[in-house]
């Protein structure tokens, strides 16, 4: 396989990122939940105060190959705060196109996020995974992650849509 570069996403990558987000949602059987647009990704990730940061995995062509670099994966993350531990980083999405899996690209993305976390003084690196995605869970555990559902019994909750409006009285 040609060489892989893990780099910070640029504004011009938003189309590729959206394509990969849709592929991830399809893989997770949640395609109907993707409502984000390329414009929103651009505004939210590349404005004055970005809501997220993103890494892309890019396959670099071998010397003499006519095609240019090809984005085959991404990791979208943002910073959160723990009242017990301080700065944290949260990896919202990690995805590698199926035909490029098994080459260590996902591990390289995760390692780069860990590097960013340490550079920013974070004490924890958090992520979530669907309960049926054993391959991902095995990878995270192999890389040293602790399963908080098993270890501490944490469950994730969310408010959205009407429940959030009702809660806010709007």
C-alpha atoms as one frame of an Amber mdcrd trajectory, in Angstrom:
protein
   0.000   0.000   0.000   1.151   3.553  -0.721   2.142   5.746   2.203  -0.465
   7.257   4.524  -0.386  10.783   5.899  -2.458  11.757   8.947  -2.922  15.528
   8.856  -5.134  18.288  10.158  -8.133  18.752   7.890  -8.343  21.904   5.783
 -11.476  23.792   4.886 -11.325  22.265   1.405 -11.628  18.782   2.923 -15.230
  19.346   4.082 -16.734  17.603   1.049 -14.619  14.498   1.663 -15.358  14.616
   5.394 -19.117  14.784   4.748 -18.863  11.843   2.328 -17.050   9.816   4.992
 -19.547  10.867   7.698 -22.333   9.502   5.492 -20.397   6.262   4.932 -19.884
   5.891   8.694 -23.592   6.492   9.352 -24.472   3.852   6.748 -22.030   1.402
   8.361 -23.625   2.091  11.767 -27.114   1.656  10.229 -27.994   5.235  11.202
 -28.001   7.009   7.806 -31.323   8.714   8.522 -29.735  10.636  11.399 -27.189
  12.567   9.291 -28.501  16.129   8.986 -25.194  18.040   8.729 -24.269  19.921
   5.551 -20.904  20.714   4.026 -21.558  24.390   4.771 -22.204  23.662   8.461
 -19.022  21.579   8.669 -17.092  24.458   7.136 -18.609  27.081   9.448 -18.335
  24.961  12.603 -14.831  23.641  12.036 -13.018  26.455  10.294 -14.441  29.649
  11.751 -12.940  31.933  14.370 -13.947  29.644  17.274 -14.175  26.105  15.886
 -16.581  23.674  17.554 -14.514  20.702  16.358 -11.155  19.703  14.913 -10.551
  16.988  12.380  -7.740  14.785  11.158  -7.820  13.137   7.767  -6.007  10.032
   6.586  -4.688  10.598   3.113  -3.170   7.977   0.819  -0.257   9.510  -1.031
   0.354   8.257  -4.571   3.603   6.500  -5.369   6.048   8.533  -7.475   4.906
   8.614 -11.075   1.269   7.692 -10.343  -1.107  10.064 -12.140  -3.789  10.430
  -9.437  -3.382  12.788  -6.524  -3.738  12.127  -2.803  -6.950  10.390  -1.692
  -8.708  10.931   1.673  -9.690   7.493   3.037 -10.492   8.187   6.685 -11.016
  10.808   9.344 -11.110  11.432  13.074 -13.292  14.283  14.316 -12.606  15.476
  17.859 -13.255  18.330  20.263 -12.295  19.348  23.769 -14.431  18.747  26.856
 -13.866  19.363  30.544 -14.006  17.032  33.537 -14.639  18.569  36.946 -12.556
  15.736  38.399  -9.703  15.563  35.879  -9.652  18.855  33.959  -8.997  18.981
  30.216 -10.205  16.082  28.075 -10.381  15.336  24.382 -13.373  13.522  22.876
 -13.113  11.602  19.613 -16.625  11.913  18.169 -15.975   9.916  14.996 -13.265
   7.718  13.611 -13.766   6.071  10.255 -11.627   4.370   7.644 -13.088   3.243
   4.324 -13.559  -0.563   4.384 -11.054  -1.261   1.617  -8.311   0.476   3.642
  -8.975  -1.214   6.984  -6.414  -3.568   8.465  -3.445  -1.384   7.494  -3.151
   0.507  10.792  -4.782   3.721   9.548  -7.340   3.819  12.378  -4.572   3.263
  14.927  -2.566   6.091  13.381  -5.553   8.457  13.692  -6.086   7.447  17.332
  -2.389   7.894  18.116  -2.432  11.360  16.527  -5.467  12.351  18.644  -3.585
  11.133  21.744  -0.625  13.274  20.689  -2.897  16.336  20.323  -4.428  15.576
  23.745  -1.033  15.486  25.430   0.143  18.613  23.599  -2.966  20.450  24.884
  -2.535  19.239  28.469  -5.478  16.823  28.474  -5.653  14.167  31.172  -8.112
  11.918  29.337  -8.999  10.842  25.814 -12.600   9.675  25.539 -14.694   8.051
  22.824 -17.838   5.951  22.480 -18.595   2.892  20.391 -21.800   1.056  19.542
 -22.227  -2.135  21.555 -22.214  -4.369  18.443 -18.941  -3.012  17.032 -16.669
  -5.637  18.570 -13.866  -5.001  16.078 -13.616  -1.361  17.194 -13.877  -2.270
  20.880 -11.106  -4.845  20.477  -8.895  -2.244  18.789  -9.478   0.368  21.505
  -8.760  -2.171  24.249  -5.631  -3.371  22.427  -4.443   0.245  22.322  -4.975
   0.570  26.084  -8.467   2.083  26.398 -10.609   1.208  29.393 -14.268   0.234
  28.806 -16.103   2.516  31.259 -19.358   0.593  30.916 -17.595  -2.555  32.146
 -15.293  -0.848  34.658 -17.517   1.841  36.184 -21.032   1.262  34.844 -21.305
   4.610  33.021 -24.151   5.002  30.530 -24.456   7.818  27.990 -27.606   9.912
  27.704 -28.648  12.767  25.449 -31.393  15.320  25.080 -32.392  16.401  21.590
 -35.196  17.928  19.592 -38.488  18.310  21.430 -37.103  16.977  24.724 -34.373
  19.629  24.664 -36.836  22.412  23.747 -39.216  21.332  26.496 -36.390  21.176
  29.006 -35.300  24.700  28.040 -38.896  25.970  28.088 -38.843  26.961  24.392
